[in-house]
Amino acid sequence: MQNVTLAECRRAIYEQFAALKNGKISIDEALASSKLMHQIINSYDVEVKAIEAATRAINAGIATDIEGMTLITIKD
């Protein structure tokens, strides 16, 4: 599976709707792509919230077992 950045998702959504506006793709194709990209963006939001919760737990001293764990892969 290839990592996709939020900027790439936003760009893809914009490009899909620009293509739709210009009549290059169908509404069904634009909607399908848009839904997929929105799901990817939502998964980033969930991962960020999980990391924030883990950080708060570590800082409170109640979850030392998860220290150093991350759900997000950093793209080089």
N, C-alpha and C positions, 0 to 999 in steps of 0.2 A: 504494500500500500504506500502510495506517495503522500508525503506531508504537503498540506495546502495551507498557505498563510491566510489570515483574515483579509489582507489587501488583495490577494489573488481571488478570493471569493467575491469580494465587493466588485472588483473589476469584471469578473465573469458575469455577475448579475447585470451590471451596467451594459456590458457588451451584448448580452442576450436581448435586453429590451431595446437597445439601439437597432439590433438586427431585426427585431420584431417590427419596430416602427418603420424601418425601411423595406419591409416585406420580404426579407431574406429567409426568415424562418416562420413556422406556424405558431399560433398561440399555445398549442399543446406542448411544443418543444420548449418554448420560453418558460412556461409554467413548471414543467418538469425540472428543468435546469435550475430555475429559481428556488424551487422547493428543496432541491438537493443542497444548494449552496447555503440556504437559510438553516438547514439541519446541521451543516458543518459549523456555521457560525454559532448556533445554539450549543453545540458540543464544546466549543471553546469557552463559552460563558459558564457552563457547568463545571468544566475543569478548573477554571479560575476560581470559582466559588469554593470548590473542594480544597484547593490549595490555600485559600484564605482561611477556611475553617481549620485546616490542619495547622497552619501557622499560629492561629489564635490558641489552639489547643497546646501546641508546643510551648508557646510563650507563657501559658498558664501553668505549665508543668504537668499536664494531665495526659499527654500522649507522646512520650519520648520514643516509642517504638516506630513512629512514622517519620521521624526526623530524617531529612535527606531524600525522601521519596518525592517524585514528581510524576504527574500524569501527562505533562506537555513535553514534547520533544522540541528542543531548540534547533532551528534550522540554521546551518552554517552559511 
